[in-house]
Amino acid sequence: MAQEVTVPTNTAQTQQGQVSWPDDEQLEALGVRIGAIRIQVDDIFDLNNPKEGSSFYRAANYLHIETRESTIRPQLLFKLGDLFSRQITEETARNLRARKYLADASVTVERFDPKTNTVDLLVRVHDNWTLAPGVSFSHSGGQSRSGVQLDESNLLGLGKSLSIDYSQNVDRDALDFTYRDPNLMNSRWELLTSYQRATDGGLQSVSLTRPFYSLDSRWSAGLDALNQKRTDYRFVQGVLVDQYQTQLNHLNIQGGWSTGLRTRTDAPSWVQRWSLGLTLDRQRYSPDVEAGTTLLPANQDSRYPWMSFSWLEDKYVVMRNRDQIDRVEDVYLGRAIFLQAGYAAKTWGADRNALITTIKAQTAYQPNEQQLLFLDAGVSGRIESSQWVGTVLSANVRYDWQQARFRNLVIKINHARLKNPDDSQQLYLGSDEGLRGYPLRYRSGTQRSILIIEQRAYTDWQLWRLLSVGGVAFMDVGQIKGSELNSSQHTYMDVGLGLRLGNIRSSRGEVFHLDVAYPFNAATQDRAWQFSVTTKNSF
């Protein structure tokens, strides 16, 4: 059958010259199997590139511990003797790119043998710089944040991460220790542990899960527990008016199953999953002894079994210059639905009878190669005595117009609403929510809408082959409604400019933001240029 193929598109260079073979679809039709798997790990800098051949880059490669082949191999979704599948090779590459310690990953056919009807696959990954000691500082919304970090996201080349972070912000000073093993003992199990000491308490958490690691995974299981003590605050018009102590205890046990990936010839493949679990949630509130407390939220004790259902399509696109600068991004374009319902009853030890529900849905449209539209909505809360209580409703719209290689117009609309909120629930509007010209937690209420328009500009200019440069012009409009006192003005707007520096060599994948914005309808005392320096995970 191999001789009947007349349109070869895959090529490779050998000592004898260039050879070619059928493309991926034709190889699948031929029913070829995987005969060999080769893993190639590329170092951070390409020393054959004249721009990266200096002693500085050589020293960086020398000091960096490369990812081991034994770290990559357990993450592959195929093995020797399996039928070749383009879907599986693409998903494998996507899963590898999701690892922070890798800048890029690909799986390609390296050789085709028509006599044995087998292919050899090349798994090629590109390392990031993973040891990230440093000092961070940011200032936005009139408040400063600072910190000292020591993070290693690829410990000894094994794919495990260990981080120690000390941070100071408006709420607390905290020292955090976090350890994560995404392939515990080279298995599909993931371990995540965190420990925090803070000026207002601390946190201890542990999670052991076997997720649906691929679209065709048939089962999952997990256990996670958390214990946290902290101080929570209540603001009115950006002014602290109340504070109280919060104690959280959480335990969740779950298991899931799936029938696997279902293929369709005229539409994206899809998968559905079911899960059962048991959740124990305990929230205790106490007065702040030093500052005093005016309004203390009611304690909550929820113990409930639950069931969830999810359905999602296999539809992704690989992009650059979207939320990162000159980095590969896997963008989900499929439809997805998630439903979860549990029942808490007093007879089971809960403090109330309630149906606890979470519903999420999302979809995306691509009218052409230059435009993308994303829609998602959700509701999460309780039904008590036939009414929604403590419920958050949200809806988000995002529109991307790739005007040119280095220009992208992004429009985002975010809406959130609280339905019969608990005393501990509050929506804020300010710099943290996207209004860059306003102070932190400038206004609060129970219904919030935000419009963000950004004209983004990307470049291929790199500083020291470490930072990619971009810029943005933006306008932010926000509206807040609800129970806030003495609030006659509900709509706020600002305009501004920003500089972006994308960290293209680090596993942290951060983008440094330097923004200046002016608020048009702020209170008289707040009508001033706002300068902010922050670090975020996206443009």
N, C-alpha and C positions, 0 to 999 in steps of 0.2 A: 504494500500500500504506500510505502514511503516514496516509491518512484513515481507515483501518480501526482505528487504535489509539484506544482509548477510556479508558485508564487512565494519563494522564500524571502523573509524580511529580516530575520535575525542573523547577525553576522558576528564573527570573532576573528581576531588576528592570531595566527599561529606561526611557528617557525617556517612552515611550508607556504605561508601566504594566507590570504583571506578565505575563510570558509563560511558557508551559509546553510540555513536550515529553515523549516517552516516556522511561521509565526505562532504565537501562543495558542490562538484559537485552533489552528490546524493541528498543533501538537496534542491538544485535548481531544480532538476528533480522532486522532490516530490511536488514542489510548496508551500513550507512552507512560512509562514509570520512571521514578527517580532512581538513577543508578549511583550517583555520588553527590555529596554535599561538601562544598569548600567554603570556609569562613575566612574572610579577609578583614582585618581591623586596620583602618587608616588612622594615623596619629593626628594630633590637633592641627599641626601646620604641615604643608606640603613643601618639603625642603628642595624639591625640584623646581618650584616656582621661584623665579628670581626675586619676587617681592617678599618671599618668606624664607629666604636662604641665609639670613644673617645669623650671627652667633646668638642673638636674643631668642630667636625662634628655635634654634637648635637646642639651646639650654632648656626651653620650655618643654620640648618633646622629650628631652633626656630625663627631666625631673618628673614628668607625668608617667604614671603607671597605666599601661594600656589595658583596655578591657580584654579579659581572657576569652578564648574560644569556648571554654567550659561554662562561661557565663551566658553566652549567646545561645549555645546549642539547646538548653532546656526550654528556651522560649520559642523555638521554631514550632510551627503548626503542622509540620510534615516530617516524615522520616524515610529512610531508604526503603525502596520497594513500593511506596505509595504511588497512586496514580497522580500524574502531574495535573495541577489545577491552578489556573491563573488567579481565581478568586482567593485561594489559600495563600499563594505567594504574595499577593498584594496586601492581604490582611496581616500576614507576618511582618512585612516591611512597615506597615502602619503601626503595629504594636511595638515594634522596636523603636520607631521614631518617637513614640510616646515616653520612652525612657529618657529622663533628663540628661543622663550622662552621654547620650548619643546625639550628635548634631544632625545626622542623616542616616538612612538605611535603605537598602534596595535588595531585591531578590531577582536575579536574572538567570536565563538559560546560558550556560557557558559552553555546552557541547551537546550535540545530538548524534546518537549512534543508531542509524536505521537498521543495522543488522540485529541488534538486541532490543530495538525499540525502547531505548532508555535515553534520558537526558541527565546531564550533570548540572547542578545548580550552584551559582555563586551567591553567597550571602555576604554583602559588603556593608560595613558600618563605618561611620566616621566619628571618632571620639570628640567629646567636649573637654575643656578644662574643668575639673570637678572639685579641686580643693579651693575653697572660696573663703579665705580669711579677709576681714575687712571691717571698716567702720561705715555706718550708714547714717544719713541725716536727711530729714525732709521737713518742709515747712509749708503748710497750706491751711487755709481757713483760719489764719491767725494763731494756729497752734503748731508746736514743733514736736517732732519725733526723732529719736536717735537710737543707735544700737551698735553693738559689737557682735560680730558673727564669726564662727568657725564651722564651716560646713564641708563635708566630704560626701559626695553623692555616688561615688564608685569606689568604695573602700577596698584597697588592694586589688582593684580590677575585678571585683566579684559582684558588682552591681548593687551592693548594699549601701545604705546611706546613714550617716551619723552627723548630727548637727548640735551645736551649742550656741545659743543666741541670748544675748542680754539686750533688753529693749526698755526704753522710757517713752511714755506717751501721756496724753492728758488723763487717761484712766488709771494707769498703774505702771510700776516698774516690775519687770519680770525676767527671770532666768529660766530658759527652756532647754531641755534635753530631749532629742527625738532620735529614734532608731527605726529603720525600715529595712526589711528583707523581702523583696518582691518574689523571690523564688526560694523559699525556705528549704534547705537541704536539697537543692536542685529539683524541687517539686513545684506544683502549681499553687501551693499554699503561700499566702502573704502574711507577714507579721509586721505590725506597727505598734510601737510603744512610745508614750510621751510622758514626761514629768516636768512640772512647772512649779517654781517657787516665785510668789509674787507678793508685793506689798499689801495686797488685799486678800490674800489667800493662796491659792495654787490649784494645780490640776494633776491628776494621774489617770492615764487611759491606756488600754491595751485592746488590740484588735487582731484576731486570727481568722482569716477568711480564705476560702477557695472560690474565687469569683467565676462567673461565666467568662473565661479567659479568651474565648473566641466565639464567633457567631454560631458555630456548630457545636459548642459545648453542651453536654447533656445534663449536667448537675452542678450545683454549687452548695456551699455550706459556710457558716460563719458564726462567730461569737465576738461581741465587742462590749466593753464595759468602760464607764467613765465616772470619775468622782471629781467635782470641782467646787471650790469656794471662791467667791468674788464679790466685789461691790458693784452694784448697778445704780444708774443715775437717771433722774427725770429732769428734762429741760423744758423751759418755756421761753420762746423768743431768744434762743441761744443762751439763756441764763440758767445755771444750775439752781433748781428749786427744791430738790429732794434727793435722798440717797438711802439705800438699804442694803443689807447683806443677803446674798443668795447662795444656797447650798443645793447643788444638783447631783443626783445619783441616777445612773442609767445603766441598764443591762439589756442586751438584745441577743437572742439566739434564733437562727434561721436556717432553712434549707430550701433549695430550689431545684426544679427540673425543667427540661425542655425537650421538644421533639427534634431539635436541630434546625439547620438552615434549609428552607424550602426554596427551590429555584423556580423562576418563571422566565419564559422566553421573551415575553413582550413587556416586562416590567422588572424593577429591581427585586432581587431575592429578599426574603423576609424570614423572621424568626419570632416565635412567641415563647414566653417563659412564665412559669408559675412558681410562687414561693409561699411557704408557710413559716410563721415565726411567733415568738413570744417576747413582748417588750415590758420591762418594768421601768417606769419613770417616776422619780420623786423630786419635787421642787419645794424647798423650805425657805421661807423669808423671815428675816428678823431685823429689828431696828438697828440702825447704825448708832452705836453707843456714843461716839465722839461728836458726830455732826447732828444727830437726832433725825427722826423720820416722821413725816407728816402723814403720808398715805402708804400703808403697808399692804402689798399684794397678798391675796389669799393663798395658802398652801395648796399644793396639788399632789395627788398620789394616783397614778394611772398604771394599772396592770391589765394587759389585754393580749389575747391571741389575735393574730392578723393573717390575712391572705392578700397576696398581690399578684397582678397580671401585667405583663409588659409585651408590647409588640413593636418591632422596629424593622426598618428596611436597611438593606446593605447598599448604601449609596453615599460615596465620598468623592471628593475632588481634592487634588493636591494643588496648593497655591503658594505664591510668594508675595510679599509686600501687601499683607492684609492687616493683621494685628501685630505682626512682627516686621522687622526690617531685614530683608534679604535672608530670611530663614524659611525652611520648608514648613508648611502648615497643612494639616489634614483637616478639611472642613466637611462637616456632616450636612448632607443635602437631603436626607431621607425623611420620611414621616415616622413618628414615634408616639406611642401612647403608654402611659403608666397609671395603673389604678391600684390603690391599696386601701383596705378597710379592716378595722379591728373593733372589737367591742369590749369596753371596760365596764365592769359590773361591781357593785358594792359587795355582792356575795363572794367575789374573788379577791377582795381586799382593797379595791379601788375606793376613792372617796366620793364617787358619783357614777351614775349610769350614763354612758356616752358612747356614741358611734364615732370613732376616730378615723378620718378619711383624708387621703391625699390623691389628687387627680392632676396629671400633667399631660400636655399634648404639644407637639411641635411639628412643623412642616417647613419646607423651603421650596422656592420657585427660582428657576433660572431661565428667564425669557431669552437670553442670548449669552454669549461668552463673556460679555462685559458687565452684566447686571445680575445681582442676586438679591432675593427677598426672603427674610427669615421671620417666621411667626411662632410664638409660643405662648401658652397660657397655663395657669394652674390655680388650684385651690387646696388649702391645707388647714384643717381645723377639726372641731368637734360638733356633733349634733346632739344637743341636750333638750329634752322636752319639746321636740319638733322644731327647734330653731338652731341656726348656726351660732356657735360661740367660740371666741378665741380664734377666729378664722382669718387667714390671709388670702386674699384674691390678687392675682397678678396677671399682667399681660404685657408682652414685649414685641416690638417690631423693629427690625433692622433692615436697612436697604444699603447695598453696596453698588457703586457704579465705578468700575475700573475704567477711567477716562483714557488713561495711557499707562505705559509701563510703570511710570513713577508718579502717577497721580490717581487718587482714589477719593471719591465723595462718599461719606458715610453719614447716614441719618438714622438716629435711634430714638424710639419712643418707648418709655417705660411707665407703666401704671401699676400702682399697688393700693389696696384698700383693706382696712380692718373692719370686720363684721363682729359687733358685740365683743370688743377686745377685752382680754384680761387686763388687770391693773398693771402688769409688767410689760405690756405691749405698747409700742409707740413707734410711729413713723417719723423720720427726720428728713429735712431738706436743707442741704448745705454743700460744702465742698466735697465731703466724702461720697455724696450721692450724685455728683456730676456738675453742680453749680460752682464752677471754679472761681467766680468773682465774689463769693460770699463766705463768711466765716463757717467754721465747723458747727453742725447742728443748729443752723440759723433759725429754723422754724420747725415746729412739730405739729402733728395732727393725726387723723385717721384715714386720710385719702391723699395720695400724692401722684402727680403726673410730671414727667420730665421729657423735654425734647432737646436732643443734642444734635447739632449739625457740624460736621468736621470736614474741611477740605484738607486732605492729607497729601503730603509730598514726600516721596522717598528718593534716595539717591544711591548711587553705587560708590559713593565716597566713603572710605574706611579710614579711621584714625588708628594708626599703628597696626593695622590688620586685626584690630580688636573690637572697635566700636563702629557701627554703621550710623549714618547721620540722616535725619529726616526732620520735617517740620509740619506745623498744622496751624490753620486759622479756624476758629470755632465760635459758635454761638450756643449758649445754654439758656433754656427757658424752663422754669419750674413753677408748679402750682401746688399749694398745700391747703387742705380743708380739714375741718374737724373741730375738736373741742378746745383748741388752744385759746387761752384768755387774751383779751386786748389785742387781737389781731385783725386789723381792718384791711390790710393789703395781703392778698393771697398769691399773686403772680409776680415772679421775679425773673430778670433777664440779665445776662452779661455777654460780652464779646471779648475775644482775646487772641493772642498768638502764643505758640509754643515751639520749643526745640525738643527733638527726640534723639536719644543716643541708644541704639540697640546693642546689647552685649551679645555678640554673635559667637563668641568662643567659649562662653561659660555655660555650665549646666543649669545655672539659675535662670537663664533666659530672660533677664530683666530688661526693661526699657526705662531709661532715665528721662523724667519729665521736668522741663523747666518752662513754666507758664507764667504769663502776665495777663490779667483779666480785669475788666472794669464793670462794676454793677450799675445798672441804669436806674433801678427803682428800689434801692435799698433804703433803709432808714438813714437820716441825715448823718449820724455819726459813723455809718458804715460805707459812705460813698467815697471810696478811695481805691486806688489801684491795688489789686491783690497779687502778690508774687508768691509762687509756690515751687518748691523743689521736692519731687517725690520719686519713688521707684515703684513701678507696677509691672505686671506680667504681660501687658499688652500696650499697643500704641496709644 
